[in-house]
């Protein structure tokens, strides 16, 4: 199943970026884990190791992974979601 189909099945966090006037999709660790068919711990490890680019929110606890970062990771590792 490709990333687009998984997006339809998974809850999405949409953030409006003022600079680019573009809608970007960001996933929680849990949502990314569902897409990648791995555990949340595995995704956290990949984020900490720098294999997946992620951003922390203002409260410095919640992490979000952009659709572009997730797609880049899938391409680089050839994981099939």
N, C-alpha and C positions, 0 to 999 in steps of 0.2 A: 504494500500500500504506500502510495507516495505521500509526501509531506502535506500537500494541499488537501488530500482526503482526510488525513489525520487532523488537520486544523478544523475541519468541519465537525469532527466528533469531539473535540477537546474544547474546554472553556478557553477563551482568549482574553488577554488583557490588551486593550488598545490604548495607545497613548498618542495624543496629537502633538507633533513637534512643530512649534511655531516657526523656527528658522526655515525649514524646508517646505512648510505647508503640505506635509505629507503624513499620512497615517502609517504608523509603524505598529507591528504586532510584537508583543513581548510575552514570554512564557514564564511561569513560575518553575521552580525546580521540579515540582511534582508533575506539571504538565509536560515538561521536557522529558522527564523519565518515562511517561506514558508513550510519548511519540517515539522515543528511542528503544522502548521495550527493555528498560533496565531499571534498577532501583534508584531511589532518590539519593542514597549514599554514593552510588557510582557517579551520578551527575555532579554531586557536590565535589567529589574527588577530582573529576575532570576539570571543573571550574577552578579549583584550588591549584591544580597542576598547570593551568593555562591552556589546556586543550580546547576548552570552550570559553569564548569571550562572554563575560557577563557584567552586569552593572548592579551596584547596590543602590537601594532607594535612600531617601533622606534619613530615615530612622536607623540606617546602617545595619539593619537586620535582614530585611527582605531582599532577595536577589532576583533579578529578571534577566532572561536571555532573549536577545532579539531574534526575530525570524531569520535575519541575514546571518547571524552568528551560528545559529543552529544548522542552517543550510550549508555554511562553509565547513562546519565540523562533519556533517554527513558526507560531503564531497571528499574531504581530506581522508576520512577513515573508511569510506565505502561501506558504512553500516546501512543496512536496509531496514527502514522502519516498518 
